[in-house]
């Protein structure tokens, strides 16, 4: 079966997009669940984007990249973008990355006394 030029081009673009999305999303095996961490700090900036939101949190004497949940889950569980504003104090609990000593996958985050379960 021969696919016309335009249809083939569209098909290739769709497949390339799917491959890029799969490559961008990582599995959780890259985090060490045997080494839970918990610390408090100040949010320096944040991203409320796919596949996962994040905050850069200054805590424990360093700047951490804290990987959060997807935006739809954060919104559904009561964590809107406004809560992740720079200067807000946050407590995070989660697991360190096996490959990046400055990254943590958050299981929960507490801001203004409100704890949000992310997983």
LOBAKOL-699979 format. One record per residue (C-alpha): residue number from 1; y, z, x. Coordinates in Angstrom, 1 decimal. Each point is the difference from the previous one (the first is absolute). Layout:
<rs>
<num->NUM	py->Y	pz->Z	px->X>;
...
</rs>
This chain:
<rs>
<num->1	py->0.0	pz->0.0	px->0.0>;
<num->2	py->3.4	pz->-1.0	px->1.4>;
<num->3	py->3.0	pz->2.3	px->-0.8>;
<num->4	py->3.3	pz->-1.9	px->-0.4>;
<num->5	py->2.6	pz->0.7	px->2.7>;
<num->6	py->2.3	pz->2.2	px->-2.0>;
<num->7	py->-2.8	pz->2.1	px->-1.4>;
<num->8	py->-1.5	pz->0.4	px->3.4>;
<num->9	py->3.3	pz->1.2	px->1.4>;
<num->10	py->0.4	pz->2.5	px->-2.8>;
<num->11	py->-3.6	pz->1.2	px->0.5>;
<num->12	py->0.6	pz->0.5	px->3.7>;
<num->13	py->3.2	pz->2.0	px->-0.6>;
<num->14	py->-1.8	pz->2.3	px->-2.5>;
<num->15	py->-2.8	pz->0.6	px->2.4>;
<num->16	py->2.3	pz->0.7	px->2.9>;
<num->17	py->1.9	pz->2.5	px->-2.2>;
<num->18	py->-3.1	pz->1.8	px->-0.9>;
<num->19	py->-1.1	pz->0.2	px->3.6>;
<num->20	py->3.4	pz->1.4	px->1.1>;
<num->21	py->-0.2	pz->2.7	px->-2.8>;
<num->22	py->-3.5	pz->1.1	px->1.1>;
<num->23	py->1.1	pz->0.1	px->3.6>;
<num->24	py->3.1	pz->2.1	px->-0.8>;
<num->25	py->-2.0	pz->2.6	px->-1.9>;
<num->26	py->-2.0	pz->2.3	px->2.1>;
<num->27	py->-3.0	pz->2.2	px->-0.7>;
<num->28	py->0.2	pz->3.8	px->0.1>;
<num->29	py->-2.7	pz->0.3	px->2.7>;
<num->30	py->2.9	pz->-0.3	px->2.5>;
<num->31	py->1.0	pz->3.6	px->-0.9>;
<num->32	py->-1.8	pz->3.1	px->1.2>;
<num->33	py->-0.9	pz->2.0	px->-3.2>;
<num->34	py->-1.6	pz->2.7	px->2.2>;
<num->35	py->3.5	pz->0.9	px->1.5>;
<num->36	py->2.3	pz->0.8	px->-3.0>;
<num->37	py->3.6	pz->0.5	px->0.9>;
<num->38	py->2.8	pz->1.7	px->-1.9>;
<num->39	py->3.7	pz->0.2	px->1.0>;
<num->40	py->3.5	pz->0.1	px->-1.4>;
<num->41	py->2.9	pz->-2.1	px->1.1>;
<num->42	py->3.0	pz->-2.2	px->-1.0>;
<num->43	py->-0.4	pz->-3.5	px->-1.3>;
<num->44	py->1.9	pz->-2.4	px->2.2>;
<num->45	py->-0.7	pz->-3.1	px->-2.0>;
<num->46	py->-2.6	pz->-1.4	px->-2.4>;
<num->47	py->-1.5	pz->-3.1	px->-1.5>;
<num->48	py->-1.2	pz->-0.3	px->-3.5>;
<num->49	py->-2.0	pz->-3.2	px->0.5>;
<num->50	py->-3.5	pz->-1.6	px->-0.2>;
<num->51	py->-2.7	pz->0.6	px->1.1>;
<num->52	py->1.1	pz->3.6	px->0.6>;
<num->53	py->3.3	pz->1.9	px->0.1>;
<num->54	py->1.0	pz->2.0	px->3.0>;
<num->55	py->2.5	pz->2.5	px->1.3>;
<num->56	py->1.1	pz->0.6	px->3.6>;
<num->57	py->0.0	pz->3.8	px->0.2>;
<num->58	py->1.4	pz->2.0	px->2.8>;
<num->59	py->-2.3	pz->3.0	px->0.3>;
<num->60	py->-1.8	pz->2.0	px->2.7>;
<num->61	py->2.3	pz->-1.3	px->2.7>;
<num->62	py->-0.7	pz->-3.7	px->-0.6>;
<num->63	py->0.6	pz->-2.9	px->-2.4>;
<num->64	py->-3.1	pz->-0.7	px->-2.2>;
<num->65	py->-0.8	pz->-3.1	px->-2.0>;
<num->66	py->-1.5	pz->1.5	px->-3.2>;
<num->67	py->-2.0	pz->-2.6	px->-2.0>;
<num->68	py->0.3	pz->0.7	px->-3.7>;
<num->69	py->-1.7	pz->-1.5	px->-3.1>;
<num->70	py->0.8	pz->-3.4	px->-1.6>;
<num->71	py->3.3	pz->0.0	px->-1.9>;
<num->72	py->-1.6	pz->-0.2	px->-3.4>;
<num->73	py->-2.1	pz->3.1	px->0.7>;
<num->74	py->3.0	pz->1.9	px->1.3>;
<num->75	py->2.0	pz->-0.9	px->-3.0>;
<num->76	py->-2.8	pz->0.9	px->-2.4>;
<num->77	py->-0.5	pz->3.4	px->1.7>;
<num->78	py->3.7	pz->0.9	px->-0.1>;
<num->79	py->1.3	pz->-1.1	px->3.4>;
<num->80	py->2.8	pz->-2.5	px->-0.6>;
<num->81	py->1.8	pz->-1.6	px->2.9>;
<num->82	py->3.0	pz->2.3	px->-0.4>;
<num->83	py->-2.1	pz->3.0	px->1.1>;
<num->84	py->-0.6	pz->-1.6	px->3.3>;
<num->85	py->3.6	pz->-0.1	px->1.1>;
<num->86	py->1.1	pz->0.5	px->3.6>;
<num->87	py->0.9	pz->3.6	px->0.6>;
<num->88	py->-2.5	pz->1.5	px->-2.5>;
<num->89	py->-2.3	pz->2.7	px->1.2>;
<num->90	py->-3.7	pz->-0.8	px->-0.5>;
<num->91	py->-3.3	pz->1.7	px->0.7>;
<num->92	py->-3.0	pz->-2.3	px->0.6>;
<num->93	py->-3.7	pz->0.5	px->0.2>;
<num->94	py->-2.3	pz->-2.7	px->1.2>;
<num->95	py->-2.0	pz->-1.5	px->2.8>;
<num->96	py->1.0	pz->-1.4	px->3.4>;
<num->97	py->-0.5	pz->-3.6	px->1.0>;
<num->98	py->-2.8	pz->-0.5	px->2.5>;
<num->99	py->2.0	pz->-2.7	px->1.8>;
<num->100	py->3.7	pz->1.0	px->-0.4>;
<num->101	py->0.8	pz->3.6	px->1.0>;
<num->102	py->3.2	pz->-0.2	px->-2.0>;
<num->103	py->-1.5	pz->-1.0	px->-3.4>;
<num->104	py->-1.4	pz->2.1	px->-2.8>;
<num->105	py->-1.6	pz->-1.0	px->-3.3>;
<num->106	py->1.3	pz->2.4	px->-2.6>;
<num->107	py->-2.2	pz->1.5	px->-2.6>;
<num->108	py->2.9	pz->1.8	px->-1.6>;
<num->109	py->3.7	pz->0.5	px->0.4>;
<num->110	py->2.3	pz->2.7	px->-1.2>;
<num->111	py->3.7	pz->-0.6	px->-0.5>;
<num->112	py->2.4	pz->2.4	px->-1.8>;
<num->113	py->-2.9	pz->2.3	px->-0.9>;
<num->114	py->-2.0	pz->-2.8	px->-1.7>;
<num->115	py->-3.4	pz->-1.0	px->1.4>;
<num->116	py->-1.3	pz->-3.5	px->-0.6>;
<num->117	py->-3.6	pz->-0.8	px->0.6>;
<num->118	py->-0.1	pz->-3.5	px->1.5>;
<num->119	py->-3.8	pz->-0.7	px->0.1>;
</rs>
